[in-house]
Amino acid sequence: MTPIIPEADIMAKRTPKGGWTRADLARWGVPWPPPKGWIATLTGNAPTDDWIALTKAEDRLLEALQALKAIEATTACTKARDIARAAIAVATANFK
């Protein structure tokens, strides 16, 4: 497990040019060049896999709702609208 380092400690080690030395990064176990999100990982603020999965599921549900609104705007697609409503009803029943 990555040790939690206070962000103030990380920021205090910045060089005058605004970066960090390889030695400091190595001391914290960060490879060179430092990967995206390395500060969040060291401070314990990186998103978890569960949070990422939940966010993606929420995005898919919002896309489905937007698609339903677009279908409802077209009166010629009543069967497709009914199918979409039924699918969303089933998907959202688990959240009640």
Contacts in CASP RR format, 6 or more apart in sequence:
PFRMAT RR
TARGET T0000
AUTHOR 0000-0000-0000
METHOD contacts of the structure
MODEL  1
MTPIIPEADIMAKRTPKGGWTRADLARWGVPWPPPKGWIATLTGNAPTDD
WIALTKAEDRLLEALQALKAIEATTACTKARDIARAAIAVATANFK
2 41 0 8 1.000
2 42 0 8 1.000
2 44 0 8 1.000
3 42 0 8 1.000
4 42 0 8 1.000
4 43 0 8 1.000
4 44 0 8 1.000
5 28 0 8 1.000
5 42 0 8 1.000
5 43 0 8 1.000
6 43 0 8 1.000
7 39 0 8 1.000
7 43 0 8 1.000
10 20 0 8 1.000
10 28 0 8 1.000
10 39 0 8 1.000
10 42 0 8 1.000
10 43 0 8 1.000
13 20 0 8 1.000
13 21 0 8 1.000
13 24 0 8 1.000
14 20 0 8 1.000
15 21 0 8 1.000
20 34 0 8 1.000
22 32 0 8 1.000
25 31 0 8 1.000
25 32 0 8 1.000
25 34 0 8 1.000
25 38 0 8 1.000
26 32 0 8 1.000
28 42 0 8 1.000
30 38 0 8 1.000
30 42 0 8 1.000
37 46 0 8 1.000
40 46 0 8 1.000
40 47 0 8 1.000
47 55 0 8 1.000
61 91 0 8 1.000
61 92 0 8 1.000
64 84 0 8 1.000
64 87 0 8 1.000
64 88 0 8 1.000
64 91 0 8 1.000
65 88 0 8 1.000
67 84 0 8 1.000
68 81 0 8 1.000
68 84 0 8 1.000
68 85 0 8 1.000
68 88 0 8 1.000
71 77 0 8 1.000
71 80 0 8 1.000
71 81 0 8 1.000
71 84 0 8 1.000
72 81 0 8 1.000
74 81 0 8 1.000
END
